[in-house]
Amino acid sequence: MKKIEITTPITLYDSVEELPLDVQDLMMEAVKIRDTAYAPYSKFHVGTAFLLENGEIITGNNQENAAYPSGMCAERVAVWQAGSQFPGVKIKTIVITASSKNKPVKEPIAPCGGCRQALSEYEIKQKENIAIYFMGETGNVIKTESLHDLLPLAFDKSFL
Ligand code: THU
């Protein structure tokens, strides 16, 4: 028996202003699309923006449904759009922001487990890390260098 520790390196930024300028611009795109999320049930609005290697920016927000499980998270809305419209084009950077109609969202909001799995597929497929930045409404931003850092021990095609 042996114990192994898995660690997750993160970078913590005090505010959006500390981010590289291109990432600040990307975050502004995510904020814009966050505000048009369709979230009448949770009142929790998530916006995301993806920068592709060809310079295209894909944005997405969460889309809810009266039949709750039929709704979808912002990140998967965006990653499937990227995968369908730009097949084979690598994703370089993902930014995510969330706000709520019920309370201030002051802490960085990490992508849910289902989205980590969905995004991880594309990082593995493109054989290149995707940088991920996430925040609440404003305030602190967390960056991880890859999906792998957010989802160690992921299920992947090698198991099939
Ligand atoms: N949500 C996202 O869009 N992304 C996540 O990573 C976590 C949760 C959405 C789904 C639902 O519409 C709302 O936030 C509350 O869970």
Residues whose N, C-alpha, C, O or C-beta is under 5 A from the ligand:
A	BS01	THU	S42 F44 V46 N62 E64 M72 C73 A74 E75 A110 P111 C112 C115
